[in-house]
């Protein structure tokens, strides 16, 4: 998955919640003795921001249900 700074992200949190739209504004690598994970900082359209694991962004289209998606994958 090729996600970089500026990639648009959709947050789908269920049927009763409006879709959240954001953009990747940062990336960091977190390393422990057991594992290494990439985290992305998402700046949402409402002004808030969230750090999420890169691997939690879904590559499957919106039929996969609630979760985080690239805008491109969500609207395929």
N, C-alpha and C positions, 0 to 999 in steps of 0.2 A: 504494500500500500504506500503510495507516494503522497504523504501529507507534509506540507511545509508551511512556513509562515505565509499568512494571507489566505490559506485554504478556508473556505466557508463551511461551517458546521451547522447541522440541524439537531436540536434536542427534541425528541419525541417522548413525552412523559405519560402518555395515555390518552384515551378518548376525550376525557373531560378537561384536558389541559391544552391550552394553545401551544402550537409549535414555538420553540425558542430558536432564534437565529443568532449565530455568532461567527467569529473569525479567529483563527489561530494567531496569537500574538507573541507566543514564547514557547520554548522547548527546553527541557532539562533532562538530565540523566541521573537517576537515583540508583545507587549501588549499595548493597548490603553483602554480608558474607554468603547469603543464600541465593541472591538473584540480582539482576540488573533490569530496570524498567525505564522506558522513556515516558515522560509526562509532558502533556501539552497544556498551555495556558490558553483558555478560550475567553475572549471578551464578548459578552452577550449584548444584544441590541438594547437591553434595558439598563446598561451601564455596569452590571456586575461582572465578575470574572470567576472562573473555576479552573482548577488543575484536574485533568483527567488522564488516566493511563491511555497511551496511544493505542494499545491493543484492544481497548474497549470501544473503539470507533468501528462501527459495523460496516462491512464492505458489501453486504447484501442490501437490496432495496427496501423500501418502506414496509413490505409485507413481513419483515422479520419482527415487527412489533416495537415496543418501547425501547428506547436506547439512543445512542449518539451515532450520527451518520455524517459523511461528507455530503454537501448539498448535491453534488453530482450523482452520488450513489442513491440518495433518497428519491430524486426525481427521475430516475431511469425508467 
